[in-house]
Amino acid sequence: YFDGTALRIAKLSGEVKKSVEGLSGGNHGSWTKDGKYLIVDTVRGSALHPGKILRIHSKTLKIDVIGSHNSNYKDGQNSHPHVNASPDGKYIIYNTNNMGA
């Protein structure tokens, strides 16, 4: 989960197991089917990788920047990326209200 300052990976009990500090997200994310990666979007004000779509390895927390989503989150929040991985893990699907994302 995102708590405003970091991404936290926790047990169902709430016990935090791992954290990525400085990562502020749009609170949208999905796991790949194999559970190996978490795909997330970050807000433009994030201290780490602002306005990006990221792939985070579940065991190492290594971050790969997939690209920019170009969603503005303004004007009544017209668009949120709501990133998802395709079932085969080959594609990332997301929303944007800007061209050329």
C-alpha positions in Angstrom: 0.0 0.0 0.0 1.0 3.6 -0.4 0.9 5.7 2.7 1.8 9.1 1.1 5.6 8.8 1.6 6.4 5.3 0.7 5.2 2.0 -0.8 4.8 -0.6 1.9 4.5 -4.3 1.4 2.7 -5.8 4.4 1.3 -9.1 5.6 -2.5 -9.3 6.0 -2.0 -8.7 9.7 -0.6 -5.2 8.8 3.0 -6.0 9.7 5.2 -4.1 7.2 7.8 -6.4 5.6 9.4 -4.1 3.1 9.3 -0.4 2.2 10.3 1.8 -0.7 10.7 5.3 0.8 10.1 8.4 -1.3 7.6 6.7 -3.6 4.2 8.5 -3.7 1.6 6.7 -5.8 -1.8 7.2 -7.2 -2.7 4.3 -5.0 -3.1 2.1 -8.0 -1.2 -1.0 -8.6 -1.5 -4.6 -9.6 0.5 -7.8 -9.2 1.7 -9.8 -12.2 0.0 -13.2 -12.3 3.1 -15.0 -11.1 3.4 -12.6 -8.1 6.9 -11.6 -9.1 6.3 -7.9 -9.8 4.1 -5.1 -8.6 3.1 -2.6 -11.3 2.3 0.9 -9.9 1.9 4.5 -11.0 3.4 7.5 -9.2 2.0 11.0 -8.9 3.9 13.9 -10.4 4.8 15.1 -7.0 6.5 11.9 -5.9 10.0 12.4 -4.6 11.1 9.2 -6.5 10.2 8.7 -10.2 7.4 11.3 -10.5 4.7 10.6 -13.1 6.0 7.2 -14.0 4.8 3.6 -14.4 7.0 1.3 -12.4 7.7 -2.4 -12.2 8.9 -3.4 -8.7 10.4 -6.8 -8.0 8.5 -8.3 -5.0 11.6 -9.9 -3.4 14.4 -7.4 -4.1 12.3 -4.2 -4.5 14.3 -3.3 -7.6 12.5 -0.6 -9.5 12.3 -0.6 -13.3 10.8 2.5 -14.9 8.4 1.3 -17.6 7.5 4.8 -18.9 5.5 8.0 -18.2 1.7 7.9 -17.9 1.2 11.7 -18.5 -2.0 11.7 -16.5 -2.6 15.1 -15.0 -4.6 14.3 -11.8 -6.0 17.9 -12.1 -9.3 19.4 -13.0 -11.4 17.0 -11.0 -8.9 14.2 -11.6 -9.9 13.5 -15.2 -7.6 10.6 -15.4 -5.9 8.1 -13.2 -3.5 5.5 -14.7 -5.0 2.5 -12.8 -2.1 0.3 -14.1 -2.6 -3.4 -14.7 -0.5 -6.2 -16.1 -1.9 -8.4 -18.8 -2.5 -12.0 -17.8 0.6 -13.2 -19.6 2.7 -10.4 -18.1 3.8 -9.1 -21.5 1.9 -5.8 -21.4 1.0 -3.0 -19.1 -2.4 -1.4 -19.5 -3.2 2.0 -18.1 -5.5 5.1 -18.5 -4.3 8.6 -19.5 -6.0 11.8 -20.6 -3.0 13.0 -22.5 -1.8 12.2 -26.0 1.6 10.5 -26.6 1.8 8.6 -23.4 
